Amino acid sequence: MSVETFVPSSSLISMTENAVRYFESRLKDEPGKLIRLSTKQSGCTGYAYVLDSVDAMEDGDEVVDINDNIKVAIASNALELVRNTEIDYVKEGINGVVKFNNPNVVNECGCGESFNVQ
């Protein structure tokens, strides 16, 4: 006999209020678009986050409803890498930057381009 554990999609990722405002402003002229979060192999430590505005999710994507205006499709190969990640948007001087507060990260490169998990 096996036991399956149900993990609701909402535990995959979350967004701060600053990130919600940022993504709502980016999507306001693109009704129906999703934010797609994926990763790619990159940098000196392993992976980099990739954010895209897309028309539809891809096969295997997990969709998280942040609110009525924001839906995030998470690529199937990124699910375990980003589980429990909080997406934030912060101002650094005159620039705004999307930050990923990922509890799975065990190592990041010095420039912040890439990360690695166990």
N, C-alpha and C positions, 0 to 999 in steps of 0.2 A: 504494500500500500504506500502511496506517496502523498505528501502534503504539499499543497500549493499555497503560496502566500500572495495575497492581493495587495499590491502597492498602488494606491491611487495616483493618477497622473499629476495631480496638484503637488505632490511631494517631489516631483522631478526638478522643477525650477520655480523661482519666485522673482518678483521685481520690486524694487523700492519705489516709493512715490515719485522720486525724481526720474527714474527710468520709465515709469508709466507715462508721465507727462512728455518725456522726450519722444518715445515711440508713438504716442497718440499724435503728436505734432507731425511726425514724419509720415504717418499713414493717413492723415486727414484728407489728403487729395487723392488717395488710392483706395477707395472703398473695396472691401472684399479681400484685400491683400493680407497675407500672413507674414510673420517674421519667421524665418527658418534658421535654426541654430544647428550648426554642424561643426566638425573639427577636421583638420587636415594635419598630416605629418609635416612638421616645420621646425625651424630653429635648432638650437643646440640641445634642447631638453626633451623634445618629442612632439608635442601637439600645439596647434594654434586654434583659437576660436574663429568661426566664420559665421557672420550674420548677413542674411540676404532678405530682401523683400520679394516674396513669390506669390503667384496666383493660386497655387494649390500645393498640398502636401505631396510628398513622394511615397511610394510603397514602403511600408514599414515604419514610417514616421509616427511618432507619438505626439498628439496635439494637447497643449495645455492652454486652457482659457484663462488668461490673466484677468480680463474684465470683458465687458460687452464689446469693446473696441479693439482689443489686442488678443490675438491667438498666436501662440508660438508652436511651430512644428519642429520637433527635435529629431534629427537624423538617427536612424536605428543604430548605426555604428558609433554614435556619440552618447547614447543613453547612459551607459555606466560611467563615462568620463565626466559627465556634467550633473549627475544625480545630486540633488539638494543644493545646487548652485543658486546664489542670489545674484541677479543682474542689477547693476547700479549705473547711474549716470552722474558723473561728477565734473565740476568745473575745475580746471587746472590753469590758472591764469586766465587768458582769454579763450582758451580752448575747452571744449567739452569732450569727455572721454567715456565710453562705455567700459565699465569694470565688471569683472566676473569674480565674485567671492565664492570660490569653489573649495569646499572642505575636503575634497578628494586629492587635492594637489599636494605632492610631497617635495617637489622641486620646480623652481622657475628659473629661467635664464635672467641674467642681470638687466637686460633691456626690457623685460616684460613681454617679449614677443611669443615665447612658448612656455609650456608647462608639461609636467609629467605626473602620473598617478601610479599608485601601487597596484 
